[in-house]
Amino acid sequence: MASQKISQLTAITTVASGDYFPIVRASGTTNQRVEVGVLDVRYTLAASGVAAQSTANTALASGNAALADLTSKVSKGGDIVSGTLIVDAQSFGVVSSVVTSGVILLDFSANNNFDVTLEGNSTLAPSVAPSGGQSGAIYLRQDGTGSRTLAYSGGWAFSNGSAPTLTTTASGTDLLAYYAAAPSTIVATLIAAVSGV
């Protein structure tokens, strides 16, 4: 009787530890219950594994669907939109402002629109050429002294081949609108003496 109890205790300890082999066999119904218990644990574990695999498959399917959905999105890094782009709300570019004189280098890769206050006679030139098809505007402001002149280099082109003359009154404002026909050709026109700016 003591030997059978030891066998039963060993079998129960084996089940509790998760080590299902070997099962200590002994005569009597108690040992049969232990074996049934082991099978129940195994079935439970198998069912749990299947459920986990099902959950993983669902998560994988969801992830794949999310990735597929991204193919129609535009990233913030600057994707190319191959179809028609409709903007149904306000859209604008940040204006780059500079107060300077001498050679004014505009980075057309960073901005479309610029606000330049002239503190002396200057030359307008691109530090980075615009992309073909790029367009925008440049506010040209005289400082409090005025009489500042502006020359152009780096592919600027104007009507009749003549660079425009700025408004030279103190704090005078002109608007230079441009369109880059190509990176090396920036076609522009001056809207002179803009007031209220």
C-alpha positions as CSV (number, residue, x, y, z in Angstrom):
1,M,0.0,0.0,0.0
2,A,2.8,2.4,0.8
3,S,4.5,1.5,-2.5
4,Q,1.4,2.4,-4.4
5,K,1.1,5.8,-2.7
6,I,4.7,6.6,-3.5
7,S,4.0,5.7,-7.1
8,Q,0.9,7.9,-7.2
9,L,2.9,10.8,-5.6
10,T,5.7,10.4,-8.2
11,A,3.2,10.5,-11.0
12,I,1.4,13.6,-9.7
13,T,4.8,15.3,-9.2
14,T,5.8,14.4,-12.8
15,V,2.5,15.9,-14.1
16,A,2.9,19.1,-12.1
17,S,6.5,19.6,-13.3
18,G,5.3,19.4,-17.0
19,D,7.6,16.4,-17.7
20,Y,5.1,13.9,-18.9
21,F,7.5,11.1,-19.7
22,P,7.9,8.6,-18.2
23,I,4.7,8.0,-16.3
24,V,5.2,5.9,-13.3
25,R,2.8,3.0,-13.7
26,A,1.2,1.3,-10.8
27,S,-1.8,-0.9,-10.4
28,G,-5.1,0.7,-9.4
29,T,-7.5,3.3,-10.6
30,T,-5.5,6.2,-9.2
31,N,-2.8,5.7,-11.8
32,Q,-5.4,5.7,-14.6
33,R,-6.7,9.0,-13.4
34,V,-3.2,10.5,-13.5
35,E,-2.8,9.3,-17.1
36,V,-6.2,10.8,-18.0
37,G,-5.1,14.0,-16.3
38,V,-1.9,14.1,-18.3
39,L,-3.9,13.7,-21.6
40,D,-6.2,16.6,-20.5
41,V,-3.2,18.8,-19.9
42,R,-1.7,17.9,-23.3
43,Y,-5.0,18.6,-25.1
44,T,-5.3,21.9,-23.2
45,L,-1.7,22.9,-24.3
46,A,-2.4,21.8,-27.9
47,A,-5.6,23.8,-28.0
48,S,-3.8,26.8,-26.5
49,G,-1.0,26.5,-29.2
50,V,-3.6,26.4,-32.0
51,A,-5.4,29.4,-30.6
52,A,-2.0,31.3,-30.4
53,Q,-1.3,30.3,-34.0
54,S,-4.7,31.6,-35.0
55,T,-4.1,34.9,-33.3
56,A,-0.7,35.2,-34.9
57,N,-2.2,34.5,-38.3
58,T,-4.9,37.1,-37.7
59,A,-2.3,39.7,-36.7
60,L,-0.2,38.8,-39.8
61,A,-3.2,39.2,-42.1
62,S,-4.0,42.6,-40.4
63,G,-0.4,43.7,-40.8
64,N,-0.3,42.7,-44.5
65,A,-3.6,44.6,-45.1
66,A,-2.1,47.7,-43.4
67,L,1.0,47.5,-45.6
68,A,-1.1,47.0,-48.7
69,D,-3.2,50.1,-47.7
70,L,0.0,52.2,-47.5
71,T,0.7,51.8,-51.2
72,S,-1.9,54.4,-52.1
73,K,-0.6,56.9,-49.5
74,V,1.9,59.8,-50.0
75,S,4.7,59.9,-47.5
76,K,5.9,63.1,-45.8
77,G,9.3,62.6,-47.4
78,G,8.2,63.7,-50.8
79,D,6.6,61.1,-53.0
80,I,5.6,61.6,-56.7
81,V,1.9,61.8,-57.2
82,S,1.2,60.1,-60.6
83,G,-2.5,60.9,-60.8
84,T,-4.6,64.0,-60.2
85,L,-4.1,65.6,-56.8
86,I,-7.2,67.4,-55.4
87,V,-6.7,69.6,-52.4
88,D,-10.1,70.5,-50.8
89,A,-8.6,72.7,-48.0
90,Q,-5.9,75.3,-47.7
91,S,-2.5,74.4,-49.1
92,F,0.6,76.6,-48.8
93,G,4.4,76.6,-48.6
94,V,6.5,78.1,-45.9
95,V,7.9,81.5,-46.8
96,S,11.7,81.9,-46.4
97,S,12.6,85.3,-45.1
98,V,15.9,87.0,-45.4
99,V,17.3,90.5,-44.7
100,T,20.5,90.9,-46.7
101,S,22.6,92.6,-49.4
102,G,25.2,91.5,-51.9
103,V,24.7,88.1,-53.6
104,I,21.3,86.7,-52.4
105,L,21.3,82.9,-52.7
106,L,17.8,81.4,-52.8
107,D,17.5,77.7,-52.0
108,F,14.7,76.6,-54.4
109,S,15.0,73.0,-53.1
110,A,13.7,74.2,-49.7
111,N,11.1,76.7,-50.5
112,N,8.9,78.1,-53.3
113,N,8.2,81.5,-51.8
114,F,10.6,84.0,-50.4
115,D,10.6,87.4,-48.6
116,V,13.7,89.4,-49.2
117,T,14.5,92.8,-47.6
118,L,17.3,94.6,-49.4
119,E,19.9,96.5,-47.2
120,G,22.1,97.3,-50.2
121,N,22.5,96.8,-53.9
122,S,22.2,93.1,-54.5
123,T,22.2,90.3,-57.0
124,L,19.6,87.6,-57.0
125,A,20.9,84.1,-57.7
126,P,19.8,80.5,-56.9
127,S,22.0,78.6,-54.5
128,V,20.1,75.5,-55.6
129,A,18.3,75.6,-58.9
130,P,14.5,75.1,-59.0
131,S,13.0,72.0,-60.5
132,G,11.5,72.3,-63.9
133,G,7.8,73.3,-63.4
134,Q,8.4,74.9,-60.0
135,S,6.7,78.2,-59.4
136,G,6.4,80.8,-56.7
137,A,6.9,84.4,-55.7
138,I,9.5,86.6,-54.1
139,Y,8.6,89.7,-52.2
140,L,11.3,92.3,-52.7
141,R,11.4,95.0,-50.0
142,Q,13.4,98.1,-49.7
143,D,14.8,98.8,-46.2
144,G,14.1,102.1,-44.5
145,T,16.7,103.8,-46.7
146,G,15.5,102.6,-50.1
147,S,17.2,103.2,-53.5
148,R,18.5,99.6,-53.5
149,T,19.0,98.0,-56.9
150,L,18.8,94.4,-57.9
151,A,20.6,92.4,-60.6
152,Y,20.0,88.8,-61.6
153,S,22.2,85.8,-62.3
154,G,21.7,82.1,-62.7
155,G,19.2,81.7,-65.5
156,W,16.7,84.5,-64.8
157,A,14.7,85.5,-67.9
158,F,12.3,88.5,-68.3
159,S,10.0,89.9,-70.9
160,N,11.9,91.6,-73.8
161,G,15.1,90.3,-72.2
162,S,15.3,93.2,-69.8
163,A,15.5,92.9,-66.0
164,P,12.8,95.0,-64.3
165,T,13.5,98.1,-62.2
166,L,12.5,97.9,-58.6
167,T,10.5,100.4,-56.6
168,T,13.2,102.4,-54.9
169,T,11.3,104.4,-52.3
170,A,12.1,103.7,-48.7
171,S,10.2,100.5,-47.5
172,G,8.9,100.1,-51.1
173,T,7.6,96.6,-52.0
174,D,7.6,94.7,-55.3
175,L,6.5,91.1,-56.0
176,L,8.6,89.0,-58.4
177,A,6.5,86.0,-59.7
178,Y,8.4,83.2,-61.3
179,Y,8.1,80.0,-63.2
180,A,11.0,77.6,-63.8
181,A,10.7,76.5,-67.4
182,A,13.7,74.4,-66.7
183,P,16.3,74.2,-63.8
184,S,18.5,76.6,-65.8
185,T,15.7,79.0,-67.0
186,I,13.6,81.0,-64.5
187,V,11.0,83.1,-66.2
188,A,9.8,86.0,-64.0
189,T,7.7,89.1,-64.1
190,L,7.7,92.0,-61.6
191,I,4.5,93.4,-60.1
192,A,5.8,96.8,-59.1
193,A,4.9,99.1,-56.2
194,V,2.7,96.7,-54.2
195,S,1.1,98.6,-51.5
196,G,-0.4,97.6,-48.1
197,V,2.2,94.8,-47.6
